[in-house]
Amino acid sequence: RGYKIADIYREKKVKVIIGGCHASMTPIETSMHADAVAIGEAETLLPKILDDFKLDRLQKIYRVDESERPNLDSLPIPHFNSLKLDSYFNPTIQTMRGCPMKCEFCTVRVHWGAKYRYKPIQKVVEEIEILKKQFGRNTFIMITDDDIAANSIRSKSLFQALIPLNIQWMSQGSIAMAKDDEYLELMVKSGGTRIIMGFESISADNLKEMKKNPANKLADYSLDVKKIQSYGVAIIGAFVFGFDGDDKNCFDA
């Protein structure tokens, strides 16, 4: 649909710039529908693209260099009051970016970079307080971090800071959290009620082929899931299908 909209504008001689995760993973395909494609984070790329647009010298591809990744300490708090919040099921915030893992199906390393970068916890608290005020009702927040369990020490400090805010939240996190009771206790106390968890496959061969995080141990899946659920946390399982080790029986399995 995005490509169709882009094509309509280009037919009207309007310049089109496309960025985001899909464009970052498929820049050649995307470039067929855009005057410029941004690979990576907009905070770094958009000023360059707009300068080139003003000078009528748009390049076809713009790519973030690893050394140019934005520092999350210095990013301003988003203008949440510009959103029509009633149109959103729940507000979202992001407290970290990047991932050093090499899961071959994933966009995160390409789009957000290969290192974890963290937003200061006090800034996260300020954002949530603004969201609570703007939303004007019981606040359920989606924390869009790709793995909130990636750095358990930092996450525990974050959870401690969230406890007084009296919110509920969900996020994405690895099954490694099942091994840390203190982590699970603090997560629940801070309002964590649901976790999207990337199991990816129940085939050992598939997990090896996709270079999945070594925390994913098939033999422990059942016990680890029950452990997390015992704290009252709902798990939303994420799976990837279509690897060489899959056949039509994988869905039932």
Summary of the structure (lengths in Angstrom):
residues: 253
radius of gyration: 20.3
end to end distance: 33.4
largest distance: 59.6
contacts: 715
relative contact order: 0.09
helix: 44%
strand: 15%
